[in-house]
Amino acid sequence: MGVDLGDLNAFVAVARAGGFRDAARAGGVSASGLSEAVRRLEQRLGVRLLNRSTRSVVPSEAGRGLLERLGPALQEVELALDVVNGFRDRPTGTLRLNVPMAASRLVLPAIVPPFLAAYPDIVLDVVTEDSFVDMLAAGCDAGIRYEERLEQDMIAVPIGPRVQRFAAAASPAYLARHGRPAHPGELTAHACLGGHFAGSTPFEWTFERDGEQVNVMPRGPLTVRLGGAADLAVSAAIAGTGIVYLFEDWLQPHFASGALEPVLAPWWLSFSGPYLYYPGRRLVPAPLRALIGFIREHGA
């Protein structure tokens, strides 16, 4: 049929990005070039692959079928070509990571700059996503997740701090008005700033001390989607709206400045740190091999 591989890549990029401009921005190419490539592919195949409107670009039924089969195939082609990378003095290419917001804020800042300095020919493309996603279907090479979210067929490499804690905090003004709870059970009488993941119920707060575990369903004037909107809950806590419950490292700058004070610190829950994970059944791309080696060499 003589279909150009570049045209197929353009179609996959646009379909996954949901638009020509977003795909062009992510790929560092022109939107008009992508549009021409998709038009050329549709003409060659004789079927419409993308339904276009002024607001969105979505795959047609034929496009969805092609995307489902084409995505894994193109990844295999990329991996096959990546074998050549093993013969270079320095690996090159794009490494796509799917990470939660907390990891992009608390883990990657200490790793990304020195890694990119050590491997200047690698381009790192980081997508923040706090929902459960199929990493491969999203076009990513690897991801960062916590242990409870790891799929069983994945290889996991420790990355970042190996022990983290959730911390409760409130502003001095709030505590002066409402008092400081001495036990997690007393939080039911306080304004709690809750959070939830996409499409899920509010996140339950868990506290633990000397073998005793207490779960509290937060009730209060504000609930945010965990990840992108977490800073809104922090700002509200600083303003005295209520008590926030978040990663200790996220709140630490506000503890240091005095804008927030620790609440129930002896009860803060500790949990294992995150992992870099990737499929064990696939050839590992050279940029990902470089990152794995960098993490192991320089410590998690």
GUNUMAR-106620 format. One record per residue: residue in three letters; z, x negated, y of N, C-alpha, C in turn. Coordinates in Angstrom, 3 decimals, decimal comma, m for minus. Atoms other than C-alpha are relative to their C-alpha. Layout:
N
resn|nz|nx|ny|caz|cax|cay|cz|cx|cy
ALA|Z|X|Y|Z|X|Y|Z|X|Y
...
END
This chain:
300
resn|nz|nx|ny|caz|cax|cay|cz|cx|cy
MET|0,000|m0,829|m1,208|0,000|0,000|0,000|0,000|m0,864|1,259
GLY|0,070|0,912|m1,134|0,331|m3,045|2,264|0,969|0,302|1,117
VAL|m1,015|m0,292|m1,015|3,516|m1,959|4,071|0,649|m1,296|0,447
ASP|m0,599|1,212|m0,550|4,902|m4,631|6,375|1,515|0,044|m0,153
LEU|m1,442|0,061|0,206|8,447|m5,763|5,544|0,755|0,145|1,313
GLY|m0,640|m0,139|m1,305|9,282|m5,996|9,238|0,072|1,444|0,455
ASP|m0,004|m1,423|m0,356|8,322|m2,350|9,733|1,085|0,739|m0,783
LEU|m1,056|m0,621|0,802|10,634|m1,357|6,880|1,380|m0,340|0,563
ASN|m1,270|0,404|m0,612|13,469|m3,338|8,448|0,258|0,758|1,291
ALA|m0,145|m0,733|m1,255|12,809|m1,631|11,776|0,437|1,432|m0,264
PHE|m0,375|m1,370|0,348|13,018|1,807|10,172|1,467|0,080|m0,418
VAL|m1,386|m0,003|0,460|16,316|0,960|8,437|0,959|m0,205|1,176
ALA|m0,873|0,278|m1,142|17,802|m0,438|11,661|0,142|1,223|0,898
VAL|m0,034|m1,178|m0,869|16,865|2,648|13,708|0,745|1,145|m0,669
ALA|m0,648|m1,094|0,729|18,002|5,093|11,022|1,510|m0,204|m0,046
ARG|m1,437|0,259|0,072|21,386|3,405|10,688|0,662|0,065|1,364
ALA|m0,578|0,004|m1,342|21,914|3,029|14,432|m0,047|1,380|0,641
GLY|0,132|m1,336|m0,569|20,873|6,617|15,152|m0,774|0,040|1,301
GLY|0,791|0,017|m1,235|18,517|5,607|17,931|m0,703|m1,333|0,174
PHE|0,771|1,218|m0,213|15,951|3,061|19,087|0,738|m0,968|0,919
ARG|m0,677|0,888|m0,944|18,020|1,714|21,972|1,175|m0,718|m0,640
ASP|m1,150|0,626|0,656|21,157|1,123|19,910|m0,455|m1,023|m1,032
ALA|0,512|0,944|0,993|19,125|m0,517|17,146|m0,557|m1,242|0,677
ALA|0,561|1,134|m0,729|17,326|m2,700|19,688|1,103|m0,885|0,546
ARG|m1,118|0,764|m0,552|20,615|m3,727|21,306|0,692|m0,806|m1,090
ALA|m0,673|0,688|1,094|22,158|m4,611|17,951|m0,846|m1,128|m0,571
GLY|0,876|1,002|0,598|19,121|m6,548|16,777|m0,583|m0,996|0,959
GLY|0,532|0,921|m0,994|18,264|m8,280|20,025|m1,517|0,072|0,130
VAL|1,450|m0,190|m0,124|14,745|m6,816|20,086|m0,239|1,138|0,991
SER|0,330|m1,060|m0,950|12,921|m4,301|22,263|m0,072|1,346|m0,707
ALA|0,083|m1,348|0,552|13,168|m0,553|21,708|m1,448|0,415|m0,213
SER|1,423|m0,347|0,146|9,421|m0,206|22,254|m0,587|m0,654|m1,239
GLY|0,482|0,672|1,204|8,782|m2,769|19,509|0,441|0,717|m1,259
LEU|m0,484|m0,761|1,152|10,957|m0,818|17,086|m0,753|1,322|m0,138
SER|0,721|m1,270|0,028|9,241|2,424|18,043|m1,400|m0,173|m0,560
GLU|1,349|0,267|0,491|5,827|0,927|17,410|0,016|m0,319|m1,490
ALA|m0,091|0,344|1,419|6,960|m0,477|14,046|0,211|1,245|m0,857
VAL|m0,252|m1,228|0,756|8,285|2,900|12,881|m1,241|0,889|0,009
ARG|1,226|m0,802|m0,074|5,151|4,689|14,118|m1,063|m0,547|m0,956
ARG|0,975|0,639|0,886|3,007|2,176|12,224|0,335|0,288|m1,467
LEU|m0,423|m0,265|1,368|5,068|2,689|9,059|m0,277|1,449|m0,385
GLU|0,255|m1,412|0,286|4,830|6,478|9,307|m1,487|0,264|m0,201
GLN|1,448|m0,162|0,166|1,069|6,265|9,735|m0,462|m0,552|m1,345
ARG|0,405|0,606|1,264|0,753|3,969|6,733|0,427|0,850|m1,196
LEU|m0,510|m0,819|1,102|2,898|6,235|4,535|m0,493|1,437|0,057
GLY|0,504|m1,359|m0,145|1,453|9,470|5,899|1,077|1,059|0,005
VAL|m1,100|m0,959|m0,030|4,836|11,152|6,386|0,944|m0,385|1,132
ARG|m0,969|0,265|m1,056|7,373|11,517|9,187|1,311|m0,441|m0,625
LEU|m1,241|0,545|0,523|10,451|9,410|8,525|1,192|0,277|0,900
LEU|m1,075|m0,234|m0,966|12,474|10,064|11,690|m0,321|1,225|0,841
ASN|0,127|m1,128|m0,912|13,008|13,298|13,573|0,593|m0,404|1,340
ARG|m0,425|0,494|m1,312|13,199|12,398|17,242|0,216|1,160|0,958
SER|m0,239|m0,938|m1,090|14,689|14,383|20,101|0,483|m0,809|1,193
THR|m0,467|0,715|m1,187|15,861|13,531|23,599|1,437|m0,511|m0,172
ARG|m1,404|0,363|0,171|19,439|13,226|22,296|0,280|m0,829|m1,244
SER|m0,323|0,691|1,242|19,198|11,813|18,804|m1,255|m0,335|m0,784
VAL|1,036|0,366|0,958|17,086|10,194|16,139|0,654|0,029|m1,373
VAL|m0,585|m0,131|1,334|17,851|11,253|12,566|m1,107|m0,052|m1,043
PRO|1,025|0,052|1,041|16,016|10,607|9,289|m0,408|1,388|m0,468
SER|0,489|m1,212|0,634|13,850|13,373|7,902|0,408|m0,023|m1,470
GLU|m0,326|m0,006|1,426|14,229|14,407|4,271|m0,652|m1,179|m0,709
ALA|0,683|1,157|0,578|11,630|11,806|3,333|0,650|m1,298|0,450
GLY|m0,653|1,202|m0,514|13,350|9,270|5,563|1,316|m0,283|m0,680
ARG|m1,281|0,182|0,688|16,732|9,867|3,921|m0,206|m0,552|m1,401
GLY|0,294|0,496|1,338|15,217|9,346|0,500|m0,423|m1,458|0,008
LEU|0,449|1,383|m0,105|13,513|6,150|1,588|1,159|m0,921|0,359
LEU|m1,125|0,818|m0,439|16,641|4,846|3,312|0,967|m0,261|m1,142
GLU|m0,935|0,133|1,113|18,779|5,467|0,243|m0,452|m1,080|m0,983
ARG|0,523|0,991|0,943|16,489|3,343|m1,941|m0,310|m1,334|0,661
LEU|0,489|1,187|m0,681|15,354|0,879|0,685|1,118|m0,930|0,444
GLY|m1,086|0,826|m0,501|18,700|m0,293|2,066|0,437|m1,077|m0,975
PRO|m0,402|1,027|0,977|19,919|m2,015|m1,121|m1,118|m0,984|m0,317
ALA|1,122|0,883|0,321|16,424|m3,397|m1,801|m0,184|m1,068|1,075
LEU|0,161|0,971|m1,086|16,166|m5,036|1,619|1,149|m0,999|0,025
GLN|m1,124|0,928|0,073|19,635|m6,500|1,214|m0,226|m1,048|m1,083
GLU|0,316|0,957|1,054|18,489|m8,085|m2,039|m1,033|m1,017|0,476
VAL|1,000|0,924|m0,550|15,482|m9,555|m0,221|0,675|m1,009|0,921
GLU|m0,710|0,896|m0,908|17,770|m10,978|2,472|0,819|m1,029|m0,774
LEU|m0,802|0,917|0,796|20,047|m12,469|m0,161|m0,879|m1,029|m0,707
ALA|0,910|0,940|0,646|17,086|m13,999|m1,983|m0,465|m1,066|0,980
LEU|0,425|0,962|m1,011|15,854|m15,602|1,230|1,152|m0,897|0,424
ASP|m1,166|0,763|m0,433|19,385|m16,740|1,976|0,273|m1,193|m0,914
VAL|m0,169|1,140|0,896|19,249|m19,060|m1,035|m0,460|m1,279|0,690
VAL|0,508|1,159|m0,730|17,253|m21,387|1,232|1,078|m0,578|0,905
ASN|m1,065|0,449|m0,887|20,296|m21,551|3,482|0,864|m1,080|m0,637
GLY|m0,822|0,979|0,679|22,070|m23,572|0,839|m0,519|m1,416|0,125
PHE|0,590|1,321|m0,135|19,686|m26,462|1,509|0,037|m0,502|1,443
ARG|m0,105|0,423|m1,391|20,412|m26,606|5,250|1,264|m0,829|0,202
ASP|m1,211|0,729|m0,360|22,865|m28,997|6,829|1,067|0,961|0,522
ARG|m0,926|m0,999|m0,526|24,413|m26,014|8,626|m0,572|1,380|m0,292
PRO|0,494|m1,347|0,291|24,161|m22,378|7,483|m0,382|0,735|1,274
THR|0,464|m0,776|m1,136|22,356|m19,976|9,783|m0,159|1,450|m0,413
GLY|0,198|m1,413|0,291|21,915|m16,240|10,034|1,072|0,867|0,631
THR|m0,935|m0,980|m0,548|23,801|m13,096|10,982|0,988|0,443|m1,069
LEU|m1,062|m0,461|0,885|27,127|m12,178|9,374|0,571|1,288|0,578
ARG|m0,461|m1,311|m0,476|28,012|m8,488|9,686|1,325|0,349|m0,674
LEU|m1,332|m0,331|0,495|31,673|m7,562|9,350|0,398|1,397|0,441
ASN|m0,536|m1,315|m0,309|33,214|m4,089|9,200|1,519|m0,111|m0,027
VAL|m1,436|0,264|m0,096|36,823|m4,244|10,404|0,698|1,154|0,720
PRO|m0,768|m0,983|m0,779|39,562|m1,884|11,616|0,331|m0,559|1,378
MET|m0,302|0,406|m1,367|40,497|m1,967|15,281|1,167|m0,985|0,044
ALA|m1,170|0,884|m0,012|43,850|m3,606|14,516|m0,392|m1,424|m0,367
ALA|0,426|1,347|0,400|42,128|m6,536|12,789|m0,816|m0,668|1,095
SER|0,801|0,584|m1,077|39,658|m7,010|15,627|0,877|m0,452|1,156
ARG|m0,890|0,331|m1,110|42,578|m7,178|18,029|1,053|m1,032|m0,384
LEU|m1,150|0,815|0,360|45,289|m8,968|16,046|m0,335|m1,164|m0,925
VAL|0,331|1,030|0,985|43,495|m11,114|13,444|m1,176|m0,860|0,444
LEU|1,230|0,744|m0,269|39,994|m12,090|14,548|0,052|m0,911|1,233
PRO|0,011|0,894|m1,163|40,771|m13,570|18,004|0,412|m1,437|m0,302
ALA|m0,419|1,361|0,347|42,451|m16,576|16,370|m0,997|m0,695|m0,915
ILE|0,919|0,547|0,989|39,600|m17,057|13,880|m1,415|m0,150|0,532
VAL|1,415|m0,037|m0,390|36,290|m16,162|15,525|m0,408|m1,178|0,890
PRO|0,464|1,101|m0,857|36,117|m18,745|18,369|m0,134|m1,342|m0,727
PRO|0,172|1,287|0,689|36,841|m21,825|16,199|m1,053|0,062|m1,102
PHE|1,026|m0,123|1,037|34,608|m20,488|13,405|m1,395|m0,128|0,594
LEU|1,315|0,070|m0,636|31,640|m20,002|15,743|m0,247|m1,382|0,598
ALA|0,163|1,362|m0,492|32,292|m23,416|17,265|m0,378|m0,946|m1,130
ALA|0,308|0,846|1,148|32,153|m24,953|13,783|m1,376|0,301|m0,582
TYR|1,299|m0,412|0,547|29,004|m23,001|12,830|m0,822|0,652|1,110
PRO|0,721|m0,551|m1,168|26,906|m22,588|15,995|m1,287|0,734|m0,336
ASP|1,239|m0,676|0,367|23,863|m21,324|14,080|0,246|1,359|m0,638
ILE|m0,336|m1,311|0,561|25,709|m18,258|12,756|0,286|0,973|1,136
VAL|m0,272|m1,087|m0,943|25,726|m14,982|14,692|0,906|1,001|m0,700
LEU|m0,972|m0,924|0,581|28,731|m12,762|14,023|m0,165|1,376|0,644
ASP|0,156|m1,384|m0,456|28,172|m8,995|14,290|1,173|0,797|m0,557
VAL|m1,231|m0,673|0,424|31,525|m7,145|14,179|m0,063|1,473|0,376
VAL|m0,046|m1,451|m0,204|31,694|m3,359|13,762|1,415|0,468|m0,275
THR|m1,360|m0,517|0,200|35,096|m1,711|14,255|m0,080|1,419|m0,544
GLU|0,033|m1,304|0,674|35,706|1,257|11,968|1,314|0,206|m0,725
ASP|m1,288|m0,258|0,621|39,071|2,740|11,016|m0,077|1,052|m1,095
SER|0,158|m0,976|1,065|37,671|5,399|8,660|m0,410|m0,703|m1,289
PHE|0,475|0,523|1,268|36,885|4,886|4,995|m1,520|0,026|0,013
VAL|1,457|0,081|m0,019|33,280|3,680|4,855|m0,469|m0,837|m1,176
ASP|0,660|0,842|0,987|30,884|2,251|2,295|m0,572|m1,191|0,751
MET|0,382|1,180|m0,767|30,559|m1,272|3,634|m1,471|m0,346|m0,189
LEU|1,387|0,365|0,265|27,217|m1,932|1,937|m0,959|1,019|0,588
ALA|0,858|m1,033|m0,568|25,740|1,408|2,969|m0,067|m0,117|1,510
ALA|m0,018|0,193|m1,446|26,749|0,562|6,537|m0,736|m1,265|0,420
GLY|0,782|1,189|m0,312|24,677|m2,624|6,294|0,822|m1,225|0,319
CYS|m0,873|1,135|m0,282|27,626|m5,037|6,410|0,110|m0,911|m1,219
ASP|m0,141|0,984|1,070|28,128|m8,206|4,380|1,416|m0,043|m0,553
ALA|m1,399|0,066|0,405|31,913|m8,049|4,268|0,816|0,852|0,960
GLY|m0,869|m0,795|m0,858|34,861|m6,244|5,751|1,411|m0,548|m0,022
ILE|m1,426|0,306|0,009|38,531|m6,537|6,550|0,747|1,316|m0,182
ARG|m0,793|m1,191|0,256|40,932|m3,991|5,132|1,359|m0,416|m0,550
TYR|m1,309|0,229|0,586|44,499|m3,673|3,975|m0,037|0,403|m1,477
GLU|0,027|m0,071|1,462|45,412|m3,667|0,306|m0,199|1,413|m0,513
GLU|0,089|m1,361|0,510|45,737|0,088|m0,075|m1,390|0,600|0,163
ARG|1,338|m0,531|m0,220|42,134|0,541|1,090|m1,089|m0,811|m0,700
LEU|0,989|0,841|0,655|40,429|m2,111|m1,031|m0,570|0,701|m1,232
GLU|0,640|m0,535|1,191|37,916|m0,957|m3,622|0,170|m0,985|m1,150
GLN|m0,360|0,816|1,143|38,492|m2,247|m7,137|m1,054|m1,050|m0,343
ASP|1,044|0,948|0,386|35,131|m4,006|m7,534|m0,251|m1,049|1,077
MET|0,155|0,954|m1,091|35,649|m6,150|m4,432|0,832|m1,267|m0,236
ILE|m0,761|1,235|m0,033|36,747|m9,764|m4,119|0,729|m0,051|1,341
ALA|m0,817|m0,014|m1,209|39,587|m10,103|m1,595|0,546|m1,389|0,288
VAL|m0,500|1,292|m0,453|40,508|m13,220|0,388|1,007|0,248|1,121
PRO|m0,985|m0,224|m1,070|43,726|m13,243|2,479|m0,505|m0,544|1,335
ILE|0,408|0,407|m1,338|43,010|m13,415|6,188|1,055|0,474|0,991
GLY|m0,993|m0,395|m0,992|45,432|m13,390|9,104|1,415|m0,113|m0,544
PRO|m1,409|0,088|0,424|49,234|m13,072|8,873|0,215|0,718|m1,318
ARG|m0,198|m0,588|1,328|50,441|m12,361|5,340|1,061|1,081|m0,013
VAL|m0,975|m1,080|m0,116|53,291|m10,130|6,459|m0,072|0,553|1,415
GLN|m0,007|m0,661|m1,293|53,106|m7,616|9,272|1,039|1,115|m0,021
ARG|m0,973|m1,083|m0,080|55,415|m4,884|10,515|m0,495|1,081|0,955
PHE|0,134|m1,077|m0,962|55,181|m1,491|12,127|1,261|0,027|0,854
ALA|m1,130|0,016|m0,922|57,403|m1,245|15,186|0,022|1,278|0,824
ALA|m0,196|m1,133|m0,899|58,816|1,658|17,156|0,459|m0,536|1,351
ALA|m0,321|0,502|m1,336|59,142|1,268|20,916|m0,006|1,142|1,003
ALA|m0,039|m0,969|m1,102|59,920|3,172|24,085|0,310|m0,759|1,284
SER|m0,268|0,640|m1,287|60,222|2,402|27,769|1,491|0,073|0,321
PRO|m1,410|m0,073|m0,417|63,617|1,641|29,334|0,328|1,336|0,669
ALA|m0,251|m1,269|m0,683|63,236|4,793|31,456|0,175|1,139|m1,000
TYR|m0,134|m1,054|1,020|62,685|7,006|28,395|1,348|m0,097|m0,705
LEU|m1,265|0,176|0,714|65,686|5,543|26,595|1,188|0,340|0,882
ALA|m1,086|m0,344|m0,921|67,843|5,977|29,695|0,164|1,510|0,100
ARG|m0,050|m1,468|m0,115|66,945|9,678|29,832|0,412|0,670|m1,303
HIS|m0,147|m0,723|1,275|66,999|10,563|26,123|0,905|m0,700|m1,006
GLY|m0,857|0,719|0,932|69,195|7,932|24,482|m0,809|m0,759|m1,039
ARG|0,665|0,844|0,991|68,386|5,398|21,779|0,371|0,490|m1,396
PRO|m0,327|m0,441|1,361|68,108|6,714|18,195|0,569|m1,157|m0,823
ALA|m0,631|1,006|0,853|70,319|4,869|15,703|m0,481|0,098|m1,442
HIS|0,510|m0,228|1,363|68,706|6,305|12,552|m1,364|0,690|0,112
PRO|1,322|m0,641|m0,091|65,072|7,308|11,850|0,050|1,521|m0,014
GLY|m0,109|m1,453|0,036|66,219|10,851|11,132|0,189|0,618|1,372
GLU|m0,224|m0,519|m1,344|67,170|11,215|14,801|m1,308|0,131|0,800
LEU|1,271|m0,081|m0,723|63,491|10,889|15,805|m0,508|1,433|0,105
THR|0,428|m1,394|m0,077|63,039|14,597|15,134|0,430|0,645|1,317
ALA|m0,461|m0,527|m1,288|64,911|15,171|18,406|m0,647|m0,721|1,172
HIS|0,650|0,782|m1,048|62,634|12,788|20,346|m1,485|0,349|0,103
ALA|1,448|m0,153|m0,210|59,129|12,939|21,805|m0,696|m1,203|m0,650
CYS|0,681|1,064|0,735|57,050|10,925|19,332|m1,505|0,075|0,262
LEU|1,427|0,081|m0,297|53,525|9,774|20,159|m0,723|m0,344|m1,288
GLY|0,553|0,159|1,348|51,691|10,285|16,877|m1,436|m0,465|m0,014
GLY|1,381|0,436|0,174|48,384|9,108|15,486|m0,562|0,514|m1,306
HIS|0,653|m0,426|1,237|45,845|10,032|12,831|m1,299|m0,769|m0,162
PHE|1,296|0,583|0,266|42,797|8,565|11,156|m1,052|1,102|0,100
ALA|1,082|m0,975|m0,156|39,405|10,259|11,458|0,032|1,025|m1,137
GLY|0,045|m1,064|0,984|39,451|13,622|9,710|1,239|0,142|m0,855
SER|m1,212|m0,060|0,812|43,027|13,236|8,457|1,136|0,620|0,794
THR|m1,188|m0,553|m0,637|46,432|14,703|9,184|0,739|m1,112|0,738
PRO|m0,756|1,030|m0,721|48,878|12,909|11,513|0,641|m1,012|m0,938
PHE|m0,523|1,123|0,765|50,090|9,538|10,256|1,524|0,084|m0,044
GLU|m1,445|m0,093|0,166|53,631|9,714|8,849|0,640|m1,360|0,279
TRP|m0,715|1,230|m0,296|56,092|7,129|10,150|0,971|m0,295|m1,139
THR|m0,862|0,407|1,110|57,878|5,199|7,403|0,920|m1,122|0,453
PHE|m1,010|0,999|m0,330|61,085|3,230|7,907|0,748|m0,390|m1,276
GLU|m0,676|0,466|1,211|63,015|1,141|5,394|1,104|m0,989|0,374
ARG|m1,121|0,918|m0,235|66,387|m0,621|5,320|0,916|0,001|m1,211
ASP|m0,921|0,160|1,128|68,488|m1,972|2,437|m0,334|0,947|m1,149
GLY|0,425|m0,840|1,106|66,439|m0,056|m0,123|m0,139|1,471|0,328
GLU|0,134|m1,414|m0,409|66,598|3,237|1,784|m1,283|0,183|0,796
GLN|1,254|m0,284|m0,705|63,248|4,668|2,899|0,065|1,388|0,615
VAL|m0,011|m1,263|m0,727|62,919|7,398|5,496|m1,389|0,243|0,567
ASN|1,303|m0,397|m0,528|59,662|9,201|6,298|0,187|1,062|1,072
VAL|m0,123|m0,922|m1,129|59,302|11,012|9,609|m1,392|0,433|0,431
MET|1,249|m0,508|m0,552|56,450|13,260|10,684|0,161|0,115|1,511
PRO|m0,217|0,006|m1,446|56,118|12,564|14,423|m0,393|1,315|0,651
ARG|0,273|m1,206|m0,788|56,273|15,529|16,784|0,164|m0,352|1,464
GLY|m0,111|0,327|m1,407|55,576|15,184|20,454|m1,195|0,469|0,796
PRO|1,022|m0,528|m0,911|53,275|15,763|23,413|m1,372|m0,647|m0,138
LEU|1,275|0,720|0,068|50,517|13,335|22,382|m0,258|m0,490|m1,417
THR|0,480|0,559|1,270|48,553|12,533|19,225|m1,361|m0,623|0,258
VAL|1,262|0,695|m0,243|45,722|9,985|19,230|m0,612|m0,415|m1,324
ARG|0,665|0,556|1,173|43,146|8,749|16,775|0,329|m1,489|m0,064
LEU|m0,413|1,384|0,147|44,458|5,457|15,444|m1,208|m0,925|0,090
GLY|1,094|0,933|m0,229|42,343|2,491|16,403|m0,351|m0,015|1,469
GLY|0,516|0,058|m1,358|40,354|3,052|19,562|0,901|0,611|1,050
ALA|m0,836|m0,691|m0,987|42,840|5,402|21,232|1,455|m0,428|m0,050
ALA|m1,394|0,424|0,115|45,999|3,535|20,272|0,552|m0,499|1,328
ASP|m0,471|0,499|m1,296|46,174|1,907|23,711|0,442|1,135|0,914
LEU|m0,431|m1,145|m0,794|46,457|5,374|25,230|1,440|0,358|m0,333
ALA|m1,375|m0,286|0,404|49,623|5,992|23,196|0,950|m1,057|0,550
VAL|m0,835|1,070|m0,547|50,974|2,604|24,293|0,226|0,212|1,489
SER|m0,128|m0,242|m1,437|50,259|3,399|27,942|0,935|1,166|0,280
ALA|m0,884|m1,147|m0,176|51,968|6,765|27,569|1,454|m0,385|m0,263
ALA|m1,366|0,453|0,280|55,015|5,087|26,030|0,543|m0,816|1,162
ILE|m0,431|0,805|m1,145|55,174|2,590|28,892|0,348|0,896|1,192
ALA|m0,248|m0,932|m1,100|55,022|5,523|31,322|1,215|0,886|m0,238
GLY|m1,206|m0,776|0,273|58,059|7,080|29,612|m0,242|1,319|m0,684
THR|0,318|m1,282|0,626|56,285|9,893|27,752|0,697|0,184|m1,335
GLY|m0,628|m0,139|1,304|57,817|9,135|24,361|0,058|m1,319|m0,736
ILE|m0,143|1,167|0,865|58,261|6,739|21,458|m1,312|m0,224|m0,745
VAL|1,242|0,357|0,674|55,258|4,910|20,005|0,331|m0,798|m1,254
TYR|m0,206|0,688|1,276|54,918|3,487|16,465|m1,305|m0,684|m0,358
LEU|1,252|0,733|0,129|52,353|0,733|15,999|0,289|m1,398|m0,564
PHE|m0,187|1,375|0,440|51,765|m2,823|14,782|0,926|m0,742|0,972
GLU|m0,917|0,771|m0,831|54,535|m5,092|16,025|m0,760|m0,968|0,914
ASP|0,761|0,962|m0,801|51,996|m7,702|17,199|m0,737|0,684|1,146
TRP|0,679|m0,754|m1,051|50,180|m5,013|19,204|0,952|0,258|1,163
LEU|m0,990|m0,343|m1,020|53,378|m4,153|21,053|0,716|m1,219|0,588
GLN|m0,776|1,169|m0,395|54,740|m7,694|21,381|m0,156|m0,385|1,470
PRO|0,117|0,352|m1,432|53,256|m8,416|24,861|0,830|0,913|0,900
HIS|m0,771|m0,946|m0,816|54,997|m5,297|26,176|1,504|m0,177|m0,211
PHE|m1,402|0,384|0,192|58,292|m6,348|24,588|0,326|m1,194|0,895
ALA|m0,233|1,215|m0,787|57,927|m9,722|26,309|0,100|0,299|1,488
SER|m0,007|m0,320|m1,432|57,235|m8,132|29,701|1,144|0,929|0,380
GLY|m1,077|m0,947|m0,282|60,061|m5,608|29,369|m0,497|1,413|0,224
ALA|0,533|m1,351|m0,189|57,710|m2,625|29,704|0,425|0,923|m1,130
LEU|m0,477|m0,775|1,149|58,806|m1,485|26,229|1,191|m0,713|m0,615
GLU|m1,141|0,559|0,712|61,988|m1,974|24,242|m0,088|0,395|m1,470
PRO|0,000|m0,343|1,427|62,300|m2,132|20,440|0,940|1,169|m0,284
VAL|m0,802|m1,142|0,439|63,623|1,026|18,803|0,101|m0,066|m1,521
LEU|m0,241|m0,001|1,445|65,176|1,073|15,300|m0,522|m1,273|m0,668
ALA|0,538|1,250|0,526|64,235|m2,598|14,753|0,483|m0,341|m1,412
PRO|m0,421|0,317|1,376|66,399|m3,014|11,604|m0,725|0,830|m1,057
TRP|0,675|m0,895|0,936|64,337|m0,219|10,035|m1,519|m0,226|m0,050
TRP|1,453|0,176|m0,046|60,860|m1,562|10,775|m0,555|m0,350|m1,377
LEU|0,617|0,150|1,322|58,590|m1,446|7,740|m0,908|m1,224|m0,038
SER|0,864|1,155|0,226|57,039|m4,697|6,495|m1,058|0,343|m1,047
PHE|1,079|m0,238|0,969|53,723|m4,701|4,614|m0,891|m1,236|m0,044
SER|0,839|1,179|0,182|51,215|m7,235|3,328|m1,151|0,008|0,992
GLY|1,065|0,152|m0,982|48,578|m8,573|5,701|m1,372|0,355|m0,560
PRO|1,341|m0,451|0,382|44,836|m7,847|5,600|m0,745|m1,008|m0,860
TYR|0,864|0,823|0,832|42,092|m9,205|3,367|m1,443|0,105|0,484
LEU|1,452|m0,004|m0,124|38,496|m10,204|3,891|m0,543|0,359|m1,382
TYR|0,479|m0,418|1,314|36,638|m8,396|1,105|m1,525|0,096|m0,001
TYR|1,452|m0,040|0,151|33,093|m8,486|m0,239|m0,329|0,295|m1,464
PRO|0,344|m0,380|1,373|31,209|m7,347|m3,368|m0,043|m1,218|m0,921
GLY|m0,004|1,096|0,942|31,804|m9,542|m6,383|m1,248|m0,076|m0,854
ARG|1,173|m0,039|0,870|28,595|m8,504|m8,099|m1,267|m0,500|0,687
ARG|1,181|0,395|m0,752|26,250|m9,862|m5,425|0,075|m1,485|0,370
LEU|0,060|1,358|m0,510|25,090|m13,278|m4,303|0,591|m0,019|1,409
VAL|m0,685|0,063|m1,292|27,256|m14,304|m1,354|m0,908|m0,689|1,018
PRO|0,842|0,637|m1,020|25,185|m14,976|1,815|0,658|m1,262|0,558
ALA|m0,513|1,273|m0,504|25,523|m18,459|3,310|0,969|0,174|1,173
PRO|m0,977|m0,164|m1,089|27,192|m17,261|6,564|1,362|0,501|m0,494
LEU|m1,267|m0,493|0,548|29,800|m15,378|4,527|0,711|m1,098|m0,781
ARG|m0,614|1,131|0,707|30,379|m18,406|2,291|0,674|m0,943|0,997
ALA|m0,572|0,880|m1,019|30,967|m20,424|5,447|1,306|0,569|0,528
LEU|m1,227|m0,613|m0,507|33,549|m17,931|6,732|1,113|m0,069|m1,032
ILE|m1,013|0,076|1,060|35,358|m17,810|3,387|0,567|m1,407|m0,081
GLY|m0,464|1,382|0,055|35,506|m21,595|3,275|0,833|m0,375|1,211
PHE|m0,739|0,287|m1,233|36,676|m21,751|6,887|1,403|0,574|m0,070
ILE|m1,314|m0,646|0,100|39,520|m19,293|6,230|0,890|m0,748|m0,980
ARG|m0,806|0,696|1,001|40,651|m21,122|3,127|0,412|m1,396|0,472
GLU|m0,297|1,354|m0,460|40,483|m24,518|4,806|1,034|m0,022|1,113
HIS|m0,868|0,015|m1,176|42,265|m23,594|8,000|1,201|0,928|m0,132
GLY|m1,164|m0,849|0,217|44,761|m21,179|6,513|m0,238|1,419|0,459
ALA|0,156|m1,407|m0,335|45,019|m17,425|6,625|0,651|0,320|1,328
END
